[in-house]
Amino acid sequence: MSARIEKLLKDYPEMVRERSFVAHQIANFQGVTAEEVIESMYTIRVDGTKVRTSGTSDKTAQIALNYKDKMERLNREWLEQLEIKLRCLNDELALFDAALNALTGVLPDFTRDLIVNSLTWDSLQSKYNISRSTVGAYRKKALAELEKLYSAYERDAVDFMLQ
């Protein structure tokens, strides 16, 4: 099994939690405040081994002229980063869901129960009325099919980029 599939299976629950958290951050985005920006602009800056100083009036005037633009830029960049992170998580989880749906036979439901719903092997045995060794065999078969699907996806992506 590839490291990517292994990592995805292990990290799936955390990715779902992270997606929810990032979506909440975006929905309730506050950004940095004017006071925080002004404070960061007012502190003395160190350049190498020398401390750059300027007169208080120069610094105050510079802060007054630039704080709003800097605050808007910081907030815009922060929100954009959150949106990119959410888009990446959504894409990765949607691809995984599509791969689960593309599995054969009982494997889509079985694998969803195993990975997404975090059912134990004992629960899977009971739900599907199968032996423990069959649970292992289904898991192995699902992972092999996921590996093939992701390999095909990666091959198609590379082919597209090389066109």
Contact map, one row per residue, 1 for C-alpha under 8 A:
1110110000000000000000000000000000000000000000000000000000000000000000000000000000000000000000000000000000000000000000000000000000000000000000110010000000000000000
1111110000000000000000000000000000000000000000000000000000000000000000000000000000000000000000000000000000000000000000000000000000000000000000000010000000000000000
1111111000000000000000000000000000000000000000000000000000000000000000000000000000000000000000000000000000000000000000000000000000000000000000000000000000000000000
0111111100000000000000000000000000000000000000000000000000000000000000000000000000000000000000000000000000000000000000000000000000000000000000000000000000000000000
1111111110000000000000000000000000000000000000000000000000000000000000000000000000000000000000000000000000000000000000000000000000000000000000100110010000000000000
1111111111000000000000000000000000000000000000000000000000000000000000000000000000000000000000000000000000000000000000000000000000000000000000000000000000000000000
0011111111100000000000000000000000000000000000000000000000000000000000000000000000000000000000000000000000000000000000000000000000000000000000000000000000000000000
0001111111110000000000000000000000000000000000000000000000000000000000000000000000000000000000000000000000000000000000000000000000000000000000000000000000000000000
0000111111110000000000000000000000000000000000000000000000000000000000000000000000000000000000000000000000000000001000000000000000000000000000000000000000000000000
0000011111111000000000000000000000000000000000000000000000000000000000000000000000000000000000000000000000000000000000000000000000000000000000000000000000000000000
0000001111111110000000000000000000000000000000000000000000000000000000000000000000000000000000000000000000000000000000000000000000000000000000000000000000000000000
0000000111111111000000000000000000000000000000000000000000000000000000000000000000000000000010000000000000000000001100000000000000000000000000000000000000000000000
0000000001111111100000000000000000000000000000000000000000000000000000000000000000000000000000000000000000000000000100000000000000000000000000000000000000000000000
0000000000111111110000000000000000000000000000000000000000000000000000000000000000000000000000000000000000000000000000000000000000000000000000000000000000000000000
0000000000111111111000000000000000000000000000000000000000000000000000000000000000000000100010000000000000000000000000000000000000000000000000000000000000000000000
0000000000011111111100000000000000000000000000000000000000000000000000000000000000000000000010000000000000000000000000000000000000000000000000000000000000000000000
0000000000001111111110000000000000000000000000000000000000000000000000000000000000000000000000000000000000000000000000000000000000000000000000000000000000000000000
0000000000000111111111000000000000000000000000000000000000000000000000000000000000000000000000000000000000000000000000000000000000000000000000000000000000000000000
0000000000000011111111100000000000000000000000000000000000000000000000000000000000000100110000000000000000000000000000000000000000000000000000000000000000000000000
0000000000000001111111110000000000000000000000000000000000000000000000000000000000000000000000000000000000000000000000000000000000000000000000000000000000000000000
0000000000000000111111111000000000000000000000000000000000000000000000000000000000000000000000000000000000000000000000000000000000000000000000000000000000000000000
0000000000000000011111111100000000000000000000000000000000000000000000000000000001001100000000000000000000000000000000000000000000000000000000000000000000000000000
0000000000000000001111111110000000000000000000000000000000000000000000000000000000000100000000000000000000000000000000000000000000000000000000000000000000000000000
0000000000000000000111111111000000000000000000000000000000000000000000000000000000000000000000000000000000000000000000000000000000000000000000000000000000000000000
0000000000000000000011111111100000000000000000000000000000000000000000000000000001000000000000000000000000000000000000000000000000000000000000000000000000000000000
0000000000000000000001111111100000000000000000000000000000000000000000000000001001100000000000000000000000000000000000000000000000000000000000000000000000000000000
0000000000000000000000111111100000000000000000000000000000000000000000000000000000000000000000000000000000000000000000000000000000000000000000000000000000000000000
0000000000000000000000011111110000000000000000000000000000000000000000000000000000000000000000000000000000000000000000000000000000000000000000000000000000000000000
0000000000000000000000001111111000000000000000000000000000000000000000000000001000000000000000000000000000000000000000000000000000000000000000000000000000000000000
0000000000000000000000000001111100000000000000000000000000000000000000000000000000000000000000000000000000000000000000000000000000000000000000000000000000000000000
0000000000000000000000000000111110000000000000000000000000000000000000000110011000000000000000000000000000000000000000000000000000000000000000000000000000000000000
0000000000000000000000000000011111011000000000000000000000000000000000100110000000000000000000000000000000000000000000000000000000000000000000000000000000000000000
0000000000000000000000000000001111111000000000000000000000000000000000100000000000000000000000000000000000000000000000000000000000000000000000000000000000000000000
0000000000000000000000000000000111111100000000000000000000000000001100100000000000000000000000000000000000000000000000000000000000000000000000000000000000000000000
0000000000000000000000000000000011111110000000000000000000000000000000000000000000000000000000000000000000000000000000000000000000000000000000000000000000000000000
0000000000000000000000000000000111111111000000000000000000000000000000000000000000000000000000000000000000000000000000000000000000000000000000000000000000000000000
0000000000000000000000000000000111111111100000000000000000000000001001100000000000000000000000000000000000000000000000000000000000000000000000000000000000000000000
0000000000000000000000000000000001111111110000000000000000000010001000000000000000000000000000000000000000000000000000000000000000000000000000000000000000000000000
0000000000000000000000000000000000111111111000000000000000000000000000000000000000000000000000000000000000000000000000000000000000000000000000000000000000000000000
0000000000000000000000000000000000011111111000000000000000000000000000000000000000000000000000000000000000000000000000000000000000000000000000000000000000000000000
0000000000000000000000000000000000001111111000000000000000000010001000000000000000000000000000000000000000000000000000000000000000000000000000000000000000000000000
0000000000000000000000000000000000000111111100000000000000110010000000000000000000000000000000000000000000000000000000000000000000000000000000000000000000000000000
0000000000000000000000000000000000000011111110000000000000000000000000000000000000000000000000000000000000000000000000000000000000000000000000000000000000000000000
0000000000000000000000000000000000000000011111000011100000000000000000000000000000000000000000000000000000000000000000000000000000000000000000000000000000000000000
0000000000000000000000000000000000000000001111100011100000000000000000000000000000000000000000000000000000000000000000000000000000000000000000000000000000000000000
0000000000000000000000000000000000000000000111111111000000000000000000000000000000000000000000000000000000000000000000000000000000000000000000000000000000000000000
0000000000000000000000000000000000000000000011111111000000000000000000000000000000000000000000000000000000000000000000000000000000000000000000000000000000000000000
0000000000000000000000000000000000000000000001111110000000000000000000000000000000000000000000000000000000000000000000000000000000000000000000000000000000000000000
0000000000000000000000000000000000000000000001111110000000000000000000000000000000000000000000000000000000000000000000000000000000000000000000000000000000000000000
0000000000000000000000000000000000000000000001111111000000000000000000000000000000000000000000000000000000000000000000000000000000000000000000000000000000000000000
0000000000000000000000000000000000000000000111111111100000000000000000000000000000000000000000000000000000000000000000000000000000000000000000000000000000000000000
0000000000000000000000000000000000000000000111100111110000000000000000000000000000000000000000000000000000000000000000000000000000000000000000000000000000000000000
0000000000000000000000000000000000000000000110000011111000000000000000000000000000000000000000000000000000000000000000000000000000000000000000000000000000000000000
0000000000000000000000000000000000000000000000000001111101100000000000000000000000000000000000000000000000000000000000000000000000000000000000000000000000000000000
0000000000000000000000000000000000000000000000000000111111100000000000000000000000000000000000000000000000000000000000000000000000000000000000000000000000000000000
0000000000000000000000000000000000000000000000000000011111110000000000000000000000000000000000000000000000000000000000000000000000000000000000000000000000000000000
0000000000000000000000000000000000000000000000000000001111111000000000000000000000000000000000000000000000000000000000000000000000000000000000000000000000000000000
0000000000000000000000000000000000000000000000000000011111111100000000000000000000000000000000000000000000000000000000000000000000000000000000000000000000000000000
0000000000000000000000000000000000000000010000000000011111111110000000000000000000000000000000000000000000000000000000000000000000000000000000000000000000000000000
0000000000000000000000000000000000000000010000000000000111111111000000000000000000000000000000000000000000000000000000000000000000000000000000000000000000000000000
0000000000000000000000000000000000000000000000000000000011111111100000000000000000000000000000000000000000000000000000000000000000000000000000000000000000000000000
0000000000000000000000000000000000000000000000000000000001111111110000000000000000000000000000000000000000000000000000000000000000000000000000000000000000000000000
0000000000000000000000000000000000000100110000000000000000111111111000000000000000000000000000000000000000000000000000000000000000000000000000000000000000000000000
0000000000000000000000000000000000000000000000000000000000011111111000000000000000000000000000000000000000000000000000000000000000000000000000000000000000000000000
0000000000000000000000000000000000000000000000000000000000001111111100000000000000000000000000000000000000000000000000000000000000000000000000000000000000000000000
0000000000000000000000000000000000000000000000000000000000000111111111000000000000000000000000000000000000000000000000000000000000000000000000000000000000000000000
0000000000000000000000000000000001001100100000000000000000000011111111100000000000000000000000000000000000000000000000000000000000000000000000000000000000000000000
0000000000000000000000000000000001000000000000000000000000000000111111110000000000000000000000000000000000000000000000000000000000000000000000000000000000000000000
0000000000000000000000000000000000000000000000000000000000000000011111111000000000000000000000000000000000000000000000000000000000000000000000000000000000000000000
0000000000000000000000000000000000001000000000000000000000000000011111111100000000000000000000000000000000000000000000000000000000000000000000000000000000000000000
0000000000000000000000000000000111001000000000000000000000000000001111111110000000000000000000000000000000000000000000000000000000000000000000000000000000000000000
0000000000000000000000000000000000000000000000000000000000000000000111111111000000000000000000000000000000000000000000000000000000000000000000000000000000000000000
0000000000000000000000000000000000000000000000000000000000000000000011111111100000000000000000000000000000000000000000000000000000000000000000000000000000000000000
0000000000000000000000000000001100000000000000000000000000000000000001111111110000000000000000000000000000000000000000000000000000000000000000000000000000000000000
0000000000000000000000000000001100000000000000000000000000000000000000111111111000000000000000000000000000000000000000000000000000000000000000000000000000000000000
0000000000000000000000000000000000000000000000000000000000000000000000011111111100000000000000000000000000000000000000000000000000000000000000000000000000000000000
0000000000000000000000000000000000000000000000000000000000000000000000001111111110000000000000000000000000000000000000000000000000000000000000000000000000000000000
0000000000000000000000000000001000000000000000000000000000000000000000000111111111000000000000000000000000000000000000000000000000000000000000000000000000000000000
0000000000000000000000000100101000000000000000000000000000000000000000000011111111100000000000000000000000000000000000000000000000000000000000000000000000000000000
0000000000000000000000000000000000000000000000000000000000000000000000000001111111110000000000000000000000000000000000000000000000000000000000000000000000000000000
0000000000000000000000000000000000000000000000000000000000000000000000000000111111111000000000000000000000000000000000000000000000000000000000000000000000000000000
0000000000000000000001001100000000000000000000000000000000000000000000000000011111111100000000000000000000000000000000000000000000000000000000000000000000000000000
0000000000000000000000000100000000000000000000000000000000000000000000000000001111111110000000000000000000000000000000000000000000000000000000000000000000000000000
0000000000000000000000000000000000000000000000000000000000000000000000000000000111111111000000000000000000000000000000000000000000000000000000000000000000000000000
0000000000000000000001000000000000000000000000000000000000000000000000000000000011111111100000000000000000000000000000000000000000000000000000000000000000000000000
0000000000000000001001100000000000000000000000000000000000000000000000000000000001111111110000000000000000000000000000000000000000000000000000000000000000000000000
0000000000000000000000000000000000000000000000000000000000000000000000000000000000111111111000000000000000000000000000000000000000000000000000000000000000000000000
0000000000000000000000000000000000000000000000000000000000000000000000000000000000011111111100000000000000000000000000000000000000000000000000000000000000000000000
0000000000000010001000000000000000000000000000000000000000000000000000000000000000001111111110000000000000000000000000000000000000000000000000000000000000000000000
0000000000000000001000000000000000000000000000000000000000000000000000000000000000000111111111000000000000000000000000000000000000000000000000000000000000000000000
0000000000000000000000000000000000000000000000000000000000000000000000000000000000000011111111100000000000000000000000000000000000000000000000000000000000000000000
0000000000000000000000000000000000000000000000000000000000000000000000000000000000000001111111110000000000000000000000000000000000000000000000000000000000000000000
0000000000010011000000000000000000000000000000000000000000000000000000000000000000000000111111111000000000000000000000000000000000000000000000000000000000000000000
0000000000000000000000000000000000000000000000000000000000000000000000000000000000000000011111111100000000000000000000000000000000000000000000000000000000000000000
0000000000000000000000000000000000000000000000000000000000000000000000000000000000000000001111111110000000000000000000000000000000000000000000000000000000000000000
0000000000000000000000000000000000000000000000000000000000000000000000000000000000000000000111111111000000000000000000000000000000000000000000000000000000000000000
0000000000000000000000000000000000000000000000000000000000000000000000000000000000000000000011111111100000000000000000000000000000000000000000000000000000000000000
0000000000000000000000000000000000000000000000000000000000000000000000000000000000000000000001111111110000000000000000000000000000000000000000000000000000000000000
0000000000000000000000000000000000000000000000000000000000000000000000000000000000000000000000111111111000000000000000000000000000000000000000000100110000000000000
0000000000000000000000000000000000000000000000000000000000000000000000000000000000000000000000011111111000110011000000000000000000000000000000000100000000000000000
0000000000000000000000000000000000000000000000000000000000000000000000000000000000000000000000001111111000010000000000000000000000000000000000000000000000000000000
0000000000000000000000000000000000000000000000000000000000000000000000000000000000000000000000000111111100010000000000000000000000000000000000000000000000000000000
0000000000000000000000000000000000000000000000000000000000000000000000000000000000000000000000000011111110110000000000000000000000000000000001001100000000000000000
0000000000000000000000000000000000000000000000000000000000000000000000000000000000000000000000000000011111110000000000000000000000000000000000000000000000000000000
0000000000000000000000000000000000000000000000000000000000000000000000000000000000000000000000000000001111110000000000000000000000000000000000000000000000000000000
0000000000000000000000000000000000000000000000000000000000000000000000000000000000000000000000000000000111111100000000000000000000000000000000000000000000000000000
0000000000000000000000000000000000000000000000000000000000000000000000000000000000000000000000000001001111111110000000000000000000000000010001000000000000000000000
0000000000000000000000000000000000000000000000000000000000000000000000000000000000000000000000000001111111111111000000000000000000000000000000000000000000000000000
0000000000000000000000000000000000000000000000000000000000000000000000000000000000000000000000000000000001111111100000000000000000000000000000000000000000000000000
0000000000000000000000000000000000000000000000000000000000000000000000000000000000000000000000000000000001111111110000000001000000000000010000000000000000000000000
0000000000000000000000000000000000000000000000000000000000000000000000000000000000000000000000000001000000111111111100000000000000000000001001000000000000000000000
0000000000000000000000000000000000000000000000000000000000000000000000000000000000000000000000000001000000011111111110000000000000000000000000000000000000000000000
0000000000000000000000000000000000000000000000000000000000000000000000000000000000000000000000000000000000001111111111100001000000000000000000000000000000000000000
0000000000000000000000000000000000000000000000000000000000000000000000000000000000000000000000000000000000000111111111111001000000000000000000000000000000000000000
0000000010010000000000000000000000000000000000000000000000000000000000000000000000000000000000000000000000000011111111100000000000000000000000000000000000000000000
0000000000011000000000000000000000000000000000000000000000000000000000000000000000000000000000000000000000000011111111000000000000000000000000000000000000000000000
0000000000000000000000000000000000000000000000000000000000000000000000000000000000000000000000000000000000000001111111100000000000000000000000000000000000000000000
0000000000000000000000000000000000000000000000000000000000000000000000000000000000000000000000000000000000000000111111110000000000000000000000000000000000000000000
0000000000000000000000000000000000000000000000000000000000000000000000000000000000000000000000000000000000000000111011111011000000000000000000000000000000000000000
0000000000000000000000000000000000000000000000000000000000000000000000000000000000000000000000000000000000000000010001111111000000000000000000000000000000000000000
0000000000000000000000000000000000000000000000000000000000000000000000000000000000000000000000000000000000000000010000111111100000010010000000000000000000000000000
0000000000000000000000000000000000000000000000000000000000000000000000000000000000000000000000000000000000000000000000011111110000010000000000000000000000000000000
0000000000000000000000000000000000000000000000000000000000000000000000000000000000000000000000000000000000000000000000111111111000000000000000000000000000000000000
0000000000000000000000000000000000000000000000000000000000000000000000000000000000000000000000000000000000000100110000111111111111000010000000000000000000000000000
0000000000000000000000000000000000000000000000000000000000000000000000000000000000000000000000000000000000000000000000001111111111110010000000000000000000000000000
0000000000000000000000000000000000000000000000000000000000000000000000000000000000000000000000000000000000000000000000000111111111000000000000000000000000000000000
0000000000000000000000000000000000000000000000000000000000000000000000000000000000000000000000000000000000000000000000000011111110000000000000000000000000000000000
0000000000000000000000000000000000000000000000000000000000000000000000000000000000000000000000000000000000000000000000000001111111000000000000000000000000000000000
0000000000000000000000000000000000000000000000000000000000000000000000000000000000000000000000000000000000000000000000000001111111100000000000000000000000000000000
0000000000000000000000000000000000000000000000000000000000000000000000000000000000000000000000000000000000000000000000000001110111110110000000000000000000000000000
0000000000000000000000000000000000000000000000000000000000000000000000000000000000000000000000000000000000000000000000000000100011111110000000000000000000000000000
0000000000000000000000000000000000000000000000000000000000000000000000000000000000000000000000000000000000000000000000001100100001111111000000000000000000000000000
0000000000000000000000000000000000000000000000000000000000000000000000000000000000000000000000000000000000000000000000000000000000111111100000000000000000000000000
0000000000000000000000000000000000000000000000000000000000000000000000000000000000000000000000000000000000000000000000000000000001111111110000000000000000000000000
0000000000000000000000000000000000000000000000000000000000000000000000000000000000000000000000000000000000000000000000001001100001111111111000000000000000000000000
0000000000000000000000000000000000000000000000000000000000000000000000000000000000000000000000000000000000000000000000000000000000011111111100000000000000000000000
0000000000000000000000000000000000000000000000000000000000000000000000000000000000000000000000000000000000000000000000000000000000001111111110000000000000000000000
0000000000000000000000000000000000000000000000000000000000000000000000000000000000000000000000000000000000100100000000000000000000000111111111000000000000000000000
0000000000000000000000000000000000000000000000000000000000000000000000000000000000000000000000000000000000000010000000000000000000000011111111100000000000000000000
0000000000000000000000000000000000000000000000000000000000000000000000000000000000000000000000000000000000000000000000000000000000000001111111110000000000000000000
0000000000000000000000000000000000000000000000000000000000000000000000000000000000000000000000000000000000000000000000000000000000000000111111111000000000000000000
0000000000000000000000000000000000000000000000000000000000000000000000000000000000000000000000000000001000100010000000000000000000000000011111111100000000000000000
1000100000000000000000000000000000000000000000000000000000000000000000000000000000000000000000000000000000000000000000000000000000000000001111111110000000000000000
1000000000000000000000000000000000000000000000000000000000000000000000000000000000000000000000000000000000000000000000000000000000000000000111111111000000000000000
0000000000000000000000000000000000000000000000000000000000000000000000000000000000000000000000000000001000000000000000000000000000000000000011111111100000000000000
0000100000000000000000000000000000000000000000000000000000000000000000000000000000000000000000000011001000000000000000000000000000000000000001111111110000000000000
1100100000000000000000000000000000000000000000000000000000000000000000000000000000000000000000000000000000000000000000000000000000000000000000111111111000000000000
0000000000000000000000000000000000000000000000000000000000000000000000000000000000000000000000000000000000000000000000000000000000000000000000011111111100000000000
0000000000000000000000000000000000000000000000000000000000000000000000000000000000000000000000000010000000000000000000000000000000000000000000001111111110000000000
0000100000000000000000000000000000000000000000000000000000000000000000000000000000000000000000000010000000000000000000000000000000000000000000000111111111000000000
0000000000000000000000000000000000000000000000000000000000000000000000000000000000000000000000000000000000000000000000000000000000000000000000000011111111100000000
0000000000000000000000000000000000000000000000000000000000000000000000000000000000000000000000000000000000000000000000000000000000000000000000000001111111110000000
0000000000000000000000000000000000000000000000000000000000000000000000000000000000000000000000000000000000000000000000000000000000000000000000000000111111111000000
0000000000000000000000000000000000000000000000000000000000000000000000000000000000000000000000000000000000000000000000000000000000000000000000000000011111111100000
0000000000000000000000000000000000000000000000000000000000000000000000000000000000000000000000000000000000000000000000000000000000000000000000000000001111111110000
0000000000000000000000000000000000000000000000000000000000000000000000000000000000000000000000000000000000000000000000000000000000000000000000000000000111111111000
0000000000000000000000000000000000000000000000000000000000000000000000000000000000000000000000000000000000000000000000000000000000000000000000000000000011111111100
0000000000000000000000000000000000000000000000000000000000000000000000000000000000000000000000000000000000000000000000000000000000000000000000000000000001111111110
0000000000000000000000000000000000000000000000000000000000000000000000000000000000000000000000000000000000000000000000000000000000000000000000000000000000111111111
0000000000000000000000000000000000000000000000000000000000000000000000000000000000000000000000000000000000000000000000000000000000000000000000000000000000011111111
0000000000000000000000000000000000000000000000000000000000000000000000000000000000000000000000000000000000000000000000000000000000000000000000000000000000001111111
0000000000000000000000000000000000000000000000000000000000000000000000000000000000000000000000000000000000000000000000000000000000000000000000000000000000000111111
0000000000000000000000000000000000000000000000000000000000000000000000000000000000000000000000000000000000000000000000000000000000000000000000000000000000000011111
